[in-house]
Amino acid sequence: MRALAALSRFVGNTFALWVLVFAVLAFLMPQWFIALKVAIVPLLGLVMFGMGLTLKLDDFAALARQPWRVALGVVAHFVIMPGMAWLLSTCRRKSPWA
């Protein structure tokens, strides 16, 4: 159990670094990652799991104290982001469905 806690702590402390390293590698050498196309969904799940490992109970307590932040995130995700995509596609005179 102690080893699992140590691994979790290591992953939590260095997770952002690993994401950046692999993002840069994928940008510079995309051919290395072509075979992983079929694994995108499970890999995104792994990324989300890794992000979840970094959460602490205090993070959830902060959400309980300020639930408006969750509402703001939902609005940003479902209103602002699609709206900006529509605006940018309209400005570039491209169909938003293309």
Residue frames as qw, qx, qy, qz and C-alpha x, y, z in Angstrom:
[[0.000, 0.885, 0.465, 0.000, 0.00, 0.00, 0.00],
 [0.328, -0.765, 0.103, 0.544, 2.89, 2.32, 0.76],
 [0.393, -0.092, 0.598, 0.693, 4.32, 1.75, -2.72],
 [0.170, 0.647, 0.658, 0.347, 0.98, 2.63, -4.31],
 [0.176, -0.924, -0.238, 0.240, 0.82, 5.83, -2.26],
 [0.394, -0.550, 0.343, 0.651, 4.36, 6.72, -3.32],
 [0.336, 0.217, 0.688, 0.606, 3.54, 6.04, -6.97],
 [0.038, 0.823, 0.553, 0.124, 0.38, 8.12, -6.72],
 [0.277, -0.856, -0.026, 0.436, 2.30, 10.98, -5.13],
 [0.413, -0.287, 0.515, 0.694, 5.00, 10.80, -7.83],
 [0.243, 0.461, 0.697, 0.492, 2.45, 10.76, -10.66],
 [0.085, -0.894, -0.435, 0.064, 0.50, 13.59, -9.05],
 [0.339, -0.767, 0.112, 0.533, 3.60, 15.72, -8.59],
 [0.252, -0.365, 0.590, 0.675, 4.97, 15.19, -12.10],
 [0.507, 0.500, 0.702, 0.003, 1.81, 14.67, -14.16],
 [0.305, 0.906, 0.078, -0.281, 1.80, 18.09, -15.84],
 [0.147, -0.672, 0.617, 0.383, 5.44, 17.61, -16.82],
 [0.435, 0.021, 0.872, 0.225, 4.71, 14.25, -18.47],
 [0.453, 0.722, 0.509, -0.121, 1.74, 15.67, -20.35],
 [0.161, 0.909, -0.190, -0.334, 3.88, 18.53, -21.67],
 [0.297, -0.465, 0.761, 0.343, 6.75, 16.21, -22.63],
 [0.451, 0.242, 0.840, 0.182, 4.49, 13.91, -24.61],
 [0.365, 0.843, 0.320, -0.232, 2.60, 16.82, -26.18],
 [0.042, 0.820, -0.417, -0.389, 5.86, 18.31, -27.45],
 [0.357, -0.227, 0.862, 0.279, 7.04, 14.90, -28.66],
 [0.478, 0.508, 0.717, -0.001, 3.77, 14.31, -30.51],
 [0.279, 0.906, 0.059, -0.314, 4.03, 17.75, -32.10],
 [0.031, -0.738, 0.583, 0.339, 7.63, 17.26, -33.21],
 [0.035, 0.237, -0.942, -0.236, 7.43, 13.57, -34.15],
 [0.702, 0.068, 0.161, -0.690, 3.79, 12.78, -35.00],
 [0.704, 0.261, -0.611, -0.250, 4.77, 9.59, -36.84],
 [0.142, 0.200, -0.877, 0.413, 5.74, 8.05, -33.49],
 [0.314, 0.137, 0.636, -0.691, 2.17, 8.40, -32.29],
 [0.508, 0.131, -0.452, -0.721, 0.16, 7.49, -35.43],
 [0.447, -0.069, -0.890, -0.065, -0.33, 3.91, -34.23],
 [0.071, -0.216, -0.722, 0.654, -1.91, 5.24, -31.02],
 [0.324, -0.112, -0.252, -0.905, -4.90, 6.74, -32.90],
 [0.608, -0.300, -0.669, -0.306, -7.05, 3.77, -31.90],
 [0.544, -0.333, -0.624, 0.453, -6.15, 4.34, -28.25],
 [0.039, 0.423, -0.042, 0.904, -7.13, 8.03, -28.01],
 [0.598, -0.567, -0.214, -0.525, -10.23, 7.45, -25.88],
 [0.846, -0.389, -0.303, 0.203, -8.52, 5.16, -23.33],
 [0.555, 0.114, -0.197, 0.800, -5.51, 7.49, -23.21],
 [0.170, -0.536, -0.038, -0.826, -7.75, 10.48, -22.56],
 [0.771, -0.533, -0.271, -0.220, -9.32, 8.43, -19.78],
 [0.786, -0.146, -0.280, 0.531, -5.83, 7.85, -18.38],
 [0.230, 0.361, -0.087, 0.899, -5.12, 11.58, -18.53],
 [0.475, -0.588, -0.149, -0.638, -8.38, 12.33, -16.70],
 [0.858, -0.400, -0.308, 0.097, -7.55, 9.68, -14.10],
 [0.628, 0.063, -0.232, 0.740, -4.12, 11.24, -13.62],
 [0.064, -0.488, 0.013, -0.871, -5.69, 14.65, -13.17],
 [0.698, -0.552, -0.252, -0.379, -8.07, 13.15, -10.63],
 [0.808, -0.180, -0.380, 0.413, -5.12, 11.77, -8.67],
 [0.328, 0.264, -0.209, 0.883, -3.98, 15.33, -8.04],
 [0.408, -0.616, -0.200, -0.643, -7.25, 16.29, -6.30],
 [0.208, 0.036, -0.766, 0.607, -7.40, 16.53, -2.53],
 [0.168, -0.620, -0.754, 0.138, -10.37, 16.65, -0.17],
 [0.125, -0.552, -0.165, 0.807, -9.75, 20.38, 0.28],
 [0.028, 0.046, -0.553, -0.831, -10.46, 20.84, -3.45],
 [0.237, -0.463, -0.799, -0.301, -13.93, 19.36, -3.02],
 [0.255, -0.629, -0.517, 0.522, -14.54, 21.47, 0.08],
 [0.076, -0.338, 0.153, 0.925, -13.72, 24.58, -1.95],
 [0.155, -0.206, -0.714, -0.651, -16.28, 23.48, -4.56],
 [0.276, -0.590, -0.754, 0.084, -18.91, 23.09, -1.86],
 [0.214, -0.587, -0.274, 0.731, -18.19, 26.62, -0.61],
 [0.167, 0.550, -0.217, -0.789, -18.27, 28.19, -4.09],
 [0.595, 0.288, 0.745, 0.082, -20.56, 26.16, -6.37],
 [0.405, 0.844, 0.080, -0.341, -20.91, 29.10, -8.76],
 [0.078, -0.635, 0.660, 0.394, -17.48, 28.21, -10.13],
 [0.410, 0.101, 0.893, 0.154, -18.83, 24.89, -11.35],
 [0.425, 0.740, 0.482, -0.198, -21.76, 26.68, -12.99],
 [0.133, 0.853, -0.279, -0.420, -19.34, 29.12, -14.64],
 [0.244, -0.361, 0.836, 0.333, -17.31, 26.20, -15.99],
 [0.451, 0.394, 0.800, 0.016, -20.44, 24.56, -17.40],
 [0.339, 0.868, 0.196, -0.305, -21.49, 27.80, -19.07],
 [0.018, -0.732, 0.536, 0.420, -18.01, 28.26, -20.51],
 [0.356, -0.136, 0.894, 0.236, -17.96, 24.70, -21.80],
 [0.342, 0.456, 0.816, 0.100, -21.39, 24.62, -23.42],
 [0.224, 0.909, 0.321, -0.140, -21.99, 28.27, -24.38],
 [0.075, -0.882, 0.290, 0.365, -18.79, 30.29, -24.64],
 [0.410, -0.334, 0.743, 0.410, -16.61, 27.69, -26.37],
 [0.461, 0.441, 0.723, 0.264, -19.15, 26.75, -29.09],
 [0.173, 0.939, 0.237, -0.181, -20.01, 30.42, -29.50],
 [0.186, -0.761, 0.440, 0.438, -16.38, 31.30, -30.06],
 [0.463, -0.022, 0.796, 0.389, -16.04, 28.43, -32.55],
 [0.379, 0.720, 0.576, 0.075, -19.06, 29.72, -34.44],
 [0.022, 0.954, -0.020, -0.297, -17.73, 33.28, -34.37],
 [0.316, -0.559, 0.608, 0.467, -14.29, 32.26, -35.62],
 [0.452, 0.210, 0.796, 0.343, -15.73, 30.09, -38.38],
 [0.279, 0.859, 0.426, -0.058, -18.07, 32.91, -39.41],
 [0.098, -0.884, 0.231, 0.394, -15.20, 35.40, -39.50],
 [0.299, -0.370, 0.752, 0.457, -13.20, 33.03, -41.70],
 [0.617, 0.348, -0.206, -0.676, -16.27, 32.52, -43.92],
 [0.251, 0.138, -0.952, -0.106, -16.30, 28.78, -43.39],
 [0.695, -0.364, -0.402, -0.473, -19.28, 26.64, -42.58],
 [0.396, -0.529, 0.593, -0.460, -19.45, 25.80, -38.85],
 [0.923, -0.019, 0.290, -0.252, -20.49, 22.28, -39.91],
 [0.725, 0.582, -0.366, 0.033, -17.44, 21.65, -42.11]]
